[in-house]
C-alpha cells in the first residue's frame, strides 16, 4: 500500500491570493485598527496613530530577520525586557595589588598534566599542545 508523503512541510499554504493565513490575519488586523482610528479620531491624530500600526502589521506579515518571522524577534525582545537579569561579578584571582596602567603583569606558567608514565605518550601530548620547553620531552627526544 503506497502513501503520499508531504515534501514541503516548512512552506505555508497560500490561502488568500498570495498570502498565507498568518499574513492575512496580520494585514486584516492592521487594516481593521486603522479603520477604527480613522472612524473615531480626527484626521491628523488618526494618521499619526495609524502609521505605526500599519508599519507593524506590514512587518509582522512580510518582514523576515535572519530568515525568521518578525514576530519571533518581537517575542524575544519582549521576553528580554520582562524577565529578570542576573549580573555576576567576581573579583579576578591573582589580581595585582597596584592597578596602575604601567604595572607589569606576572607571567603565568602553563601546567601540563602528566597523563601516563609512558614517555612516548608524553611526547605526543607535548607535540599536540605545541610545548617546546618541557624537560620530559627533551629527555624523550634525546633518547630517541
N, C-alpha and C positions, 0 to 999 in steps of 0.2 A: 504494500500500500504506500503510495507516494504522497508526501505532504509538501506544500509550498512554504518555504521558509522566507520570512521577510528579509530583504537585503539592506535597506537603508533605514535603520531604525532611529538614527540620530536626526534625520531630516523631518521636520514637522510638515504635516499635510497643509496644503493651501486650500482653505475653505472658502474665504470671501475674496474672490478675484485672485490677486497675487499676494494676499495677506493670510497669515496663519491666524488661528483663533486668538492667541495671546495678543498679537499685533492689533487685531481688530478691536479687542476689548480695551487696550490702551488708548487707541485713537478715538474710539467711541466715548470712552470716559472723559478724555480731554476735551472733545468737542461738546459733550454734554455740560461739563463745568463751565466752559467758555460761553455757551448759550445762556446758562443761568446767570453768569456775571453780567452779560450784556442786557439781559432782561430786567434785572433788579437794581443795577447800579448805573450812575451817569456814565456817559460815553468815555470821558477821559479816564475815570477810575477803572472802568471795565477793561479798557485797552491796557492800562498799566498792570492790572492783576492777571489778565488772560494771557499776556505774553509769556511769563514764566510757566504757566500751566501748559500752554501749547508746546513750549520747548521741552518740558519734562515728558509730556506724553509722546512727543516725537522721538526723544532719546530712548525712552522705555521701549518703544516699538521697533526702532531701526538701528540704534547705535550699539556697536559691539566694541568692548575694550578687551584687548588680548584674546580675541575670539570667544569671549564670554558675553552674555547679555548684560546690559546696563543695570538691570535690576539686581544682579549679583554684586556689582560694585556698590550700589546703594545699600544693600543689606550688610555688606562687610563694613562700610563706613558707619552705619547705624550701630552695629554691634560694638565697634571700636569706641564710639563716642559714649555708649551707655554702660559698658562693662567696667569693672574695677581694673585698675592697672597697678601692678606691683613693681616697684623700682628697688632693686637691691644694690647696695653699695658695700663693698668690702675693701678694707684698707689692704693694700698690697703687702705681701710678706717680703721682708728684707728691703723695705724702703729706706733710702739713705736718710740720715739724720738731718742733713742740711738740704734744703730744697733750692739752693742757688742754681741758676741755669748753667754755670760753668763747672759745677762739681762733676767729677768723673764717676761713672758708674762702675761697680766691680764686675769683672768678667766672670760669668758663671761657668762652672765645669759641667760637662755633659757626662752623666753616669750611664755607662753601657752595662746592662746586666749580663752576668755570665750565665749562659744558658745551659752549658753542659761542660763536662770535663774534656770533651774531645777538642783537640787543637784545630782540627780541620773545620769543625762546625764554628768555632770561634773566628776562624779566618773568614769563612763565608759570611758570618754575621757582620764582621767589620767591613767587608767589602760591600755588603748591601747598604750599610749606613754611611759608607764613604769615610770611614775613620782611618786616619793615617798615623796618629801618634799613640796608638795603643801598644804598650810593651808586650802584651801577649802575642799580638800579630807579628811584631818584629821578631820574636823568638821563633814563631812558626815559619815565617818567611826565611829565617836563617837556616832552619832545619831542613826545609825543602830544597 
